[in-house]
Each structure stands twice: as C-alpha cells, then as structure tokens.
Amino acid sequence: MKKISHNIKIVTTANSLQDNIKILSLYEKCDDINLIAFAMNEYGRMSRLLCMYFGPFTYISTNKQLSLGQFNMNELKSLFKNQ
C-alpha cells in the first residue's frame, strides 16, 4: 500500500475536561507515528496546547477562530511569551 501521509490527525469534541485526558492518552499508544490529536470546544482548549508537547504541532488561526476552542496567533504568542 502506498503511504500517503507521515501524520495521523484525530480530533473530537470535548464535553468535559476529562475528555482532554482521553484524547491526549492516545499519544502514549502511538509512539511510532506522528500523531496530531486534540479536542475542540471550550473544554478542549487545554488539549490544543498540550498536543504541541506530545506531537508535531497544533492548529491556530491567524485572527478569526475557525473552529470551536481554537486559539488565534496572538493568544498563543501571549501564552508562550515568557517561556
């Protein structure tokens, strides 16, 4: 079979803060692939930040939020400003 991508993206909608733990737990099961996994919605915002620690990247918007819980570039810059 021909390989199409080096990444696998899994996105779900968080209905509680515990859903962040569920989606991020996929990273420990997928050591040998580039996984991008996070949750949408206001509850899932934490997973959007933490997935950068576990995986290759996250998705942000340049100015207007394109999906629920998504950070824009200025929000992300301000969060990491003192890092």
C-alpha positions in Angstrom: 0.0 0.0 0.0 1.3 3.5 -0.9 2.0 5.7 2.1 0.0 9.0 1.8 0.9 10.9 4.9 3.5 10.9 7.7 0.9 12.2 10.2 -2.4 11.0 11.6 -4.9 13.5 12.8 -7.6 12.7 15.3 -9.9 15.4 16.5 -13.0 15.1 18.6 -15.3 17.4 20.6 -14.7 17.6 24.3 -17.8 17.6 26.5 -15.8 17.8 29.8 -12.3 18.5 31.0 -11.7 14.7 31.4 -12.1 14.4 27.6 -8.7 16.1 27.3 -7.1 13.3 29.2 -8.8 10.7 26.9 -7.6 12.3 23.7 -4.1 13.0 24.9 -3.7 9.4 26.2 -3.6 8.4 22.5 -0.1 9.7 22.3 1.3 7.0 24.6 -0.3 4.3 22.4 1.2 5.7 19.2 4.9 6.0 19.7 5.9 5.1 16.2 3.7 7.6 14.3 3.4 11.3 14.1 0.0 11.8 15.8 -1.9 15.1 16.0 -4.7 14.6 18.5 -6.8 17.2 20.3 -10.3 18.1 21.2 -12.4 21.0 20.0 -14.8 23.1 22.1 -14.0 25.3 25.1 -13.4 22.2 27.2 -10.8 21.1 24.6 -8.7 24.2 24.6 -6.2 22.6 27.0 -5.6 19.7 24.7 -4.8 22.1 21.8 -2.0 23.4 23.9 -0.7 20.1 25.3 -0.7 18.4 21.9 2.2 20.6 21.0 4.2 18.9 23.8 3.3 15.4 22.6 3.2 15.8 18.9 4.5 17.8 16.0 2.1 20.8 16.2 -1.3 22.2 16.7 -3.7 24.3 14.6 -4.2 28.1 15.2 -6.0 30.8 13.2 -4.3 34.0 12.1 -7.1 36.2 13.5 -10.6 34.8 13.4 -11.4 31.5 15.2 -12.2 28.8 12.6 -13.3 26.0 14.9 -14.5 25.9 18.5 -11.8 26.3 21.1 -9.2 27.3 18.5 -6.5 29.8 19.6 -5.5 32.6 17.4 -1.9 33.6 16.8 -1.9 36.5 19.2 -3.4 34.3 22.1 -0.8 31.7 21.5 2.1 34.2 21.4 0.9 35.8 24.7 0.7 32.4 26.4 4.3 31.5 25.4 5.7 35.0 25.7 7.6 34.3 28.9 8.7 30.8 28.0 
